[in-house]
Amino acid sequence: MAKTIDQKIAEMKEKMKELRLQKKLAAKAKVEKIQKPELGKDSPGIAEILNQIDTAATANKVKVAEIIKLVSRLKRTGLKIQDRARRSTKAA
C-alpha cells in the first residue's frame, strides 16, 4: 500500500523530532573545553624566561620593555604596546 503525502510528512516530522532530541543530547554530552592554566611567576619556565629577558636587555644595553616589544613583534602576536606619553617637566 502506498503512503499518502500526509503520512510521509508525519513520518518525517517524527524523524525530525528524534534528530533534534539526539542533537540536544549530543550537545549536553560534549566535553567542556579545557581551561587555560593560570600563569604566574611560579609557572614552569617563567623564571628562565625572566632571566633571559634580563640578560638580553643587559647585553644589548636596552630596557626590558624594548625586549618585550621586540619579542611580541617577532612572534607576531598582534599585541600592540605603545610608549606612554612623556610628562612635561615644567613646574607650574
Secondary structure, DSSP 8 states (H G I E B T S, - for coil): ----HHHHHHHHHHHHHHHHHHHHHHHHHS----------TTSTTHHHHHHHHHHHHHHHT--HHHHHHHHHHHTT----------------
